[in-house]
Amino acid sequence: MNEFICLFLPAFLTLTKKDLKDTPVNIIKKYATSVLAINFIAMLAVCILHYVTGEATIEYTYVFTIKYLVLAFVLAKILPSIHKFIKKNFKIEVRRENREKNSKRS
């Protein structure tokens, strides 16, 4: 039960009232990407911390659950602002050119 709470609860903080007026498919997309991003970054931090301290396993005790939830809640609050910053300041464009435009096929 602790794992379920740690995985799916923090991503609800990323949803806003504006998002809830959107279509259900878009709400689920945003929630799913938030779940993946938050848990990836949180587990990466936990794994790095366990590697540095030399602990071998990750056990979902109540103390670990509280620490993980605090980390995930902080990430859930900062990730939307980071996403907004990246979306506002960076643009990625992919163009594809057909190189065989004038060549004849045999």
N, C-alpha and C positions, 0 to 999 in steps of 0.2 A: 504494500500500500504506500509506503514511503517513496518508493521509486516512481510510482504513478503520479503522486503529488508533485514530486520534484521535477518531473518531465513536463507535465502539462499545465500546471497552475501559473507559473510566472508569465507565460505568453499572453494571458488574458490582460495584463497590464498594458500591452502595446496597442490594444484596440481602443479607439476613441469613439465618441458619439457620432462623429462624421463617418467613421468606418461602418458603424452599425446601420446607417441609412443606405449603404451600398447593397448590391445583390449578394445573396448567400454564397455564391461561388467565390466572389472576390473576398468576402470575409473569411472563408475557409482557407483560401490561398494565403492571405496575409497571416492568419493564425498559424498555418503550417510552416511557412517560412520563418516566422518568429520562433516557433518551437525548435526548428532545426538550428537556427543561428544562435539562440540563447544557450541551448544545450551543448552545441559544439564548442562554443567559446568557454563555457563553464567547465565542461569536462576536460578540455585542453588545459585550463588553469589547474584543475584538480590533479590531473596526471603529472603535470610539470612539478607541482608542489610535492606530490608523493615520490616522484623520482629524486628530487633534491633532498628530501628528508630520509629517503631510503626505505620507506614503507612498501610492503609487497602487494597488499590487497586494499581494495576500497570496500568497506563495509557500510551499509546503510543503517547506521545506528541513529538514535534520535539526535545526538549532538551533530553528527555529520549532516543529517537532514536539515537541521536549522542553519548550519553554516552554508550549505549548498543553496538553500532557499534565499538566504540573504544575498549571496553572490548573484544568483539568478534574477532576483528582484532588482538589484542595482543594474545589471545588464539590460533588463527589460525596460528600465527607465532611460538608459543612455543610448541604446541602439536606434530608436527612432530618430533621435536628433543627429546621430552620426549618419544614418541613411539619408536624412534630409540634406545634410551638409554635402555628402558625396553627390547626390542627385543634382544639387544646385551648382556645384563647382566643377564637376567632371562630366565629360561627354565621351562616350565610346561609339565610334561609328565603324561599321564594317561594310566595305564595298567589294563587290565581286565583278571582275571584268572577264569577258569571254575572249580568250586569247586565240581561239580558232575561228575567229570571225570571218576571215577571207580565205581560209584554207579549204581545199577540196578534200572530200573524203573518198577513199578508194574502195 
